[in-house]
């Protein structure tokens, strides 16, 4: 394929034939004056019955653009640590939900939908239901190691950002940098976003006097709830930004590299910490 063909725009979900609700840019961002009662995620989902109802919501959502945007928090999130909270933003509902993995454990993944009998694990493992993560590697490692969940249908936003660059692709970017650079937060959005991130970081970051165990404290600290919610609410806007710039060839590369990341995270020798985690997929820096 010629370079001109490789960089030709795609006829994808951002075309006129498919309305992309991300373009409305009106997703909820918690503000300092917003109580947890205002947020749909104010209370943790910590019973099997509630989890079944949540799976009912996930099941049957549109797939173009993706409906499910996922992030995880935990103590040393990996095969060597634990998962505390799993956050899911459901784009068509403009809502995020916090599943309390610390309390529910295996029940979070095996509670069946009352409508279809499918479980959250079934949805996570479905190739036909897209799930959007930002750097899926440690999330996948923890889900596979602790709950034997083999993620499929993953779209990795970190790889999408890398694929749409016009500057060198040697190193990947972190989530905070991508949000600040590519979401185009308004002044009224950016101020509470930074404040919530700062308050949450002070509670869990050891170098700031915090502890990751705060994610396992119940009742969950209000600032941790807000911290968990706000970034996952912004993932659809990142997806829309990168999807609108992604060419057909790079879309295929992102899909393949996302699968490779999941597969690598499930190998016995996977190490999710270290400088190697900042490197682009093999060969990408020369493309």
N, C-alpha and C positions, 0 to 999 in steps of 0.2 A: 504494500500500500504506500502511495506517495505521501510526503509530508503534508501536502494540501488536503488530501482525503482524510488523513489522520486527525487533522485539526478542524474538520468541518463540524458545524453545530449539529446536535442530535435532534430528532423529532421525538422528544420525551415528554415527561409530565409537565414541563414548563411551557409547552406549546399552547396555542390558542384553543386547541381541541379539548384540552383537559385543564380545568381550572385548578390552580395550585393554591390552597388556602393559606399556605405559608406566606404568600405575597402580601397578605393583609397586615402582617407585622403587628398584630394586636394581642399576642399571647401574654397571659398574665405574668407579671413580675412582682413578687411580694415587695411592699414598701414598708418603711419604718412604722407607718401609722396603721398598717393592716393587721388585724388580730388573726389568730390562728383559726377562729371560727369562720372568718371570711374565706379562708383557703379551703379548697376541697380536700386537701391533704392534712388538715389540722389534726386528725386522729389517725393513728396507725391502724392498718388492717392486720389484726392479730388473732382472728378466729378462722377456723376452716370454713364456716358458713359464709363469712364475709369474703373469704378468698374465692369460694365458688361463685359468688355474685360478681366478683371482679372478673373472673374468667368469662362469665356471660357477656360482660362489657367488651372484653378483648376479642372474643370470637365474632367473626363476620365483619370486622371493620374493613374499610377500603384498603387496597394495597398500593394504589398510585394516587398521590404520593404515599409513602409509608405512614401508617397510623401509630405505630408503637416505637417510642424512643426510651431507651433504658440506660440506667446508671446504677452502680452499686456502691455502698459504703460498708466498711468493716474494720476489723482490727487485723492489721497485716494482711490485707485482702489478697489471698492466694491459697494454694494448697496447704501452706504452713500456718495460716491464720483462720479467720472466721468471716462469714457474711453477716452483717447486722441488719441492713436495710436495703431493699431493692426498690428503686424509684422507677415508675413508668408514666410517661406522658402520653396520653391518648389524644392525638391531634384533632380528630373530628369533634371531640367533646371539649377541647381547650382545658383539659384537666389533668392533673398529675395525682398519682396514688402512691402511697408508701406501704409496701408489704413488709411486715415485721418478721424477717427471717430469723432473727435472734430468738423470738418466742415461738414461731410456728415451726421452724425447722423443715422437715420433710413434708409436713402437711401443706406448706405453701405451694408445693409442686405437684401434689397428687390429689388435691381436693377437686372433684369433678364439677364441671358446669352442669347446672340443673337442666339446661336446654339441650346440650349435645353430648354430655358425658366426657367431653375433652377436658384435659387438665392444663395447668399453666406450663408444665413440662412439655406437653404435646405441642403447645404453641411455640415455645422456645426452640423446639427441635424441628419445627416445620420449615421446609425449604421454600414453600409457597407463601408464607407469611413473613414479609420483611420486618426485621428488627434493626433499629439504628442504634449503634453504640459509638462512643468516642474512645478509641484505643481499646479494643475488645479483649486484649490478651490476658490481663490479670483477672478480669471479670469471668472470662471463659475458664481459666485455670481453676478459680474457686468454685464455679458452678459444676464443673466436671468432677473435681476432686471430692467435693463434699456431698453432692446430690446427683452424681452420675448423669448430668444433663449435658448432652452434646448439642451445642448451639448450631443452628443452621439458618440460612436466609439472612445472614448478617451483612449490613452495610456499615462500614467503619468510616466515620466522619474524619478521623485523623488522616486516613488514606485518601479520602476525597479531597481534603485540603491540599495534600501533597500533589495529587494528580492535576490540580487546576493551577498550579503555580506557573508564573512566568520567570521565576528566578530559580537558582539551583535547588535540587531536590535531595540533597545529601542527608539532611536531618529533618525529623518530624517536629511539629509544633505541639505545645500543650494546649489544653482546653481554654484556660483563661486568656492566653494570648490570641487564640482564634476568635473568642467572643469579642474581645476588645477591638480587634482589627476588622472583623468581617460581619459582625451583627449590626453595626451602626446603631448602638444604643443612643437614644435621646438623652439629654441632660437629666430629665426627670426619671429615666430608667437607670442610667448609669450610677447615679448617686446611691440609691438604695441597694443596687446590685453589689457595689463595692463595700458598702457598710455591712450588708448581710454576710458577705464572704469574709470580711475582717472579723466580725464577731464570732462566726463559726470556727474560723481558723484558730482563734485564741483559745477556744475550748478543747480542740482535739490535737493541735500540733505540739509535740513535746518541746520543740525549740522555742515555743511561745508560752510555755508553762502549762500546756494542756495535756490531754491523754486521749488516745483513740478509744479507750474504754467508755468514753462519753456516749458513743454510738450504741452501747449496750445498756445504758442507764434507763430505767423506766420509773416514772413517766419520762418520756424523751424531752430533753430541754427544748424550749421553744425556739431558740436560735439554731439548734441543730435541725429542727424540722424545716425552718425557712432555708437553711443552707442546702439541705437535701433537695428541696423543691426547685429552687430558682434556676440552677444550671440546666436541669432536665427540661424545664420549660423553654429554654433557649435553643435546644438541639434542633427542633424543626426549622428554626430560622437559619441556622448554620447549614442544614441539609439543603434548603431552598437556594441559598447563596451558592453553594458549591455545585449542586445539580444543574443550575442554570449555566454553568461554565464548563461542565464536563463533556468532553467529546466522546464519540462512540467507542473508539479504541481504548481510551483511558477508562471508560466505564467498565469494560471487560477486564482491564488490568486491576482495577479496584476490587471487582467481584472476586477475581482469582486470589489476590493478595489477602482479602478478608478471610477467605476460606483457609488460606495457608496459615494465617495467624491463629485461627481457631484450632486447626490441626496441630500446630506447633505447641500450643498451650496445653494440649492433652498428652504430650510425650513425657516419659519419665524424667528426662533431663532438663525440662524447661525451667528457666530461671527468669522470673519477671522483674528482677532488680539489676541495675547496672547500666553502664554507659551504652551497651549494645542496644538497649531499648530505644535510644534516640536516633538510631540509624534507619534510613529508608530501606524498603525492600531491596533485595539484591538486584542490581542492574538499573534501578530507577534513576539513579543520579546521572546516568549517561544518556537518558532518553530526552 
